[in-house]
Amino acid sequence: MDLPFTHKPGRRERHLRRRHENPLFAWPPQEVSPEDLLAAQQADHEEMEAFRERFRTLVQRAVELPPDAGSERILELKESLERQYEQSFGLPEDHARERDALRKLIDLIMRAIRKSAGTDPLARQELADEEAARLIHFRLLEHPLVADLLHPQSPIAPDELASTLLGAPLDEVAAALELFDPEQIAQLVDQSARLLEELAARGLDVAPPGQRIGMFLARLDPEGMRRH
């Protein structure tokens, strides 16, 4: 069945697209119903409208923030901006402009925090570490799979993780694996191998997804390999 998937879907529609007629998720492969797709698109759209309203409110709060605002108020605003930035990747359509504005506001707040830290070496190091972690986090969010996995209401159920990774583009798999520790990756190796064996027993050729298992193994450290 040809379904009217959108060009730039939100997180709910993205995951329906992954599952649609995909033997990695169910056998026999299950079609996504038009009703489920419409419901997902509507929910994604409603979330986008709520995002736009929160975005306007946050920008106004940042503009009106007084110079003598306390550290608690400043940090709360920074966390809200970061959370808004992260959740923008789960929305339909393109929100590059909003993200650019959010990053600029976060940078302004960080400059003020660094200034207040003065020459304290420990405080400056902690801020540098935080900035490095934020840059890595923001880089990973550019991958839709990572954004969907990290969303507080991820559409990807735990028992769908192996199926999702096996069917994802290799660059998204590589990024997503940065979210897991060696023990979790070892479990994914086991789950993925079993799934591929089951499909092969049904006569399905799923050789390309087998590349992902190699990527999983490459992420394991020696201790993780011994556990596996």
N, C-alpha and C positions, 0 to 999 in steps of 0.2 A: 504494500500500500504506500502510495506517495503522500506524505504528510506535509502540511505547510509549515515546515520549520523555518525560523527566521534567520537572517544573515548574521546578526549579532545578538545571540540569545543570552538570557540570564541563566543563573546557576541551575534552576529547576529544569528548564527546557534543555540545557546542555546535557544534563544527565539522562533525560528521556531519550535524547538523540543517541547517547552511548548505548543505551539498552535496546533500542528499537531493532528488532530482527537480528539480534546479536547472539550467536550460540554460546559466547563466553558467559552470558548471564542466565540463560535458561535453555533447556532442550525439551521439546523442540523450541526453536527461537520464538519469542513472543513479540507480537506487534504492539506498539503503543497505540492506544485508542485515540481518536480525534478529540474525545471529551477530556481525556487526561492531558493531552497536549494543550488544549485551550485553557484548562484550569491552571496549568503551569505558566503559560504565557500571561494570563491575567494576574496571577500572584506575583510574577516577576515584575510586571508593569506597576502594580500597586506598590511594591517595594521601591521601585525606582522613583515614584512620585514622593514617597515618604523621605527618600534620600535627598531629593532636591529641596524639600522643605527644611530638613535638618541642616543641609549645607548652607542655606541662606541664613539660618539662625546662628550657626557657628561662625560664619564670616562676620555677622553683625556683632557677636560677642567679642570676637578678636579685635574688631575695629574700636569697640567701646571700652576695651580693657584699659583701666587707668594705669599710669606709670607706677603708682605705688601699690599695685595689686599684690597681695600676699603670695608666697610660694605655693601654697596649697591650691589657690585658685588658678594660678598659671599652669601647674602640673595637671590639674583636672582638665583644663582646656586643651593642653597638648595631647593628653590621652584620648580625648573626644575626637580631635582632629585625626589622630593616627587610626582610630577605630573606623572613622568615616572613610578614610583613605582605603583601608583594607576592604571594607564591605562594598566599595564602589566596583570592585572587580567581579562581584557576583551579579551585577545588574545587566539588563539588556541595553543595547545601544552603546555609543562611545562617550566616555566620561573623562577623556584626557584633559580637557580644559579644567574641570573641577579638581582633578587630581593635581594638576600643576599649581592651582591656587592653594590647595591644601598643603602641598609640600613647601611652598613659599612661606605660608603662615607657620608651619612647624619649624622651618629654618629660622624665622624671626624670633620665635620663642626660645629656640636653642641658643641663639646668640645672646639673648638676654640672660639665660641661665648660666652660660659660660662666663659672661661678664660678672655676674654676681659671685661666681666661684673664685674669682680673683686669681691669685697665683698658687692656691692650694694644690699641690701636685696630685694628691689622692683624688680630690674632687675632679680635677681636669682629666685624669686618667679614666675615671668612671664615666665621665661624659663622652670621652673618645670611644670607649668600649660600647657605650649605648648607641652612639652614632654609627659605628661599624655594624652592629647587629641590626639596626634599622635599615641600613642600606641593603644588607643581605636579604632581609625580610621583604622589603619592597621589590627587590629584583625577582625573588621567587614568585611573588604575587602576579607578575606579568604572565605567568603560565596559568591558563584557566583551570587546569586540574588542581594545581596547588591552591588557588583561590577557593575552589569548591571544597577541597578537603579542610581548609582552615576556617571556613565560615562557621559561626556558632551554630547554625542550623544547616549543616552540610547535607546535601541531597544524597550523598554516597554512604550507604549503610555499611557497617563494619564487614558484613559477610559478602559485600560486593567489591571490596578493595582489590583483591587479586584479579578479579575479572576486569575491573576498571583499568588497572595498571597494564594488564596483558594487551588490552586493546588500544591503549593511548599512544600518541606519537612519541618517538624516542626522546625528544628533547623535554617533553613534559614528564616522562618517566624519570629521567635523570634529575630533574628539579624536585619532583615529588619525593624521591628517595632521600633527599637531604632532611626530610621531616622525621625520618625513622631512625631508631637506634639499631645496632647489629642484631639484637635478639628479635626485634620486630621484623627485620628484613629476612632473617632466617625462617621465621614463620611464613612470610609471604612466599619464599622459595618453595616451601613444602606445599602450601595451598595451590600455588600456580602449577607446580609439577603434577599434582593430583588432577587438577582440572584439565590440563592438557592431555594427560593419559586417558581420562574418561572420554574426551572428545575424539582422540585418536582411535579408541576402541569402537567408536561409532562410525569410523571411517571418514572423519572430518580432517582435512588438511589444515592445520593451524601452525605450520612451521614458522612463519614470520614472528608471531608473538613469542616464540621460544627465545628470540633475541633478548627479550626483557629479563629472562631468568639469568642470563649472563651478566646483565647490568646489575641485577639484584646481588649476585655473588660478588661482583667487583666492589660493591659497597661494604661487604663484610670485612671486619678486621680478623686477624688470626684467631682471636678468642671466639669471635662469632662463628668462624668456620668450624672450630672444634665443637661448639655447641650444636651446630647443624649436623 
